[in-house]
Amino acid sequence: MKPGTHVISLIESVPLEGRTIVLIRHAERESFRGVPPDQCHTVGLTPQGIRMAWDFGAAVRQIAPDARLFLGHTIAKRCEMTAWSIRDGFSSDGRARILGCEPEIPGPVADMKRLVSLIDERGWPALIERWLDFKLPEEIIGNPRKYSDELLATLLSYPGIRDGEMLVVVAHDMTLYPLVFGLFGKKARAMEFLNGVVISAGRDTAAIRFENAEDSLETERRIP
């Protein structure tokens, strides 16, 4: 399945009259091999990843040709490149705007060096499993439930978009694993490139959806 297909399908299925907020993982990145842990934010996209993100933007434009699109990203180069490539695919007429690191999406990692040691020791899937089971110290990585709640509040309270507009924020799988778990009680086995959650925000409540090869999930939250 083409990266981004799940999110595109969700955007097609939701009403776009209110605020639409999309939080996705970046497109395909270059390898981390040989990159020090404190320099992982410098890793960018592969040429294929750039094309993935461009195609995603073009698909959003087909669904919502009259919408204004706002794009935020974390500090990581791969997220910034994804946002710019989505913008280029969506529009060349100024209907898409890059916000930079806004809204600010903090990472959950408190001690990257110790986290990398745990990944080397246990492997990535096992580490995510232990994190979502609240078995990792918060001095290494934050409480996933608290992180999910704070992240959702940040997205829902962002004042920069109005009804009929769409905000796409590009982040990481480590951003999305706890959010999906906190919202739906589901431990996703994998977080594909350009997959994520789609939020339809009304005046008082927000409908939140996530989809992958195994599940199609939906919940509601009150807007603070």
Disulfide bonds with the S-S distance in Angstrom:
none
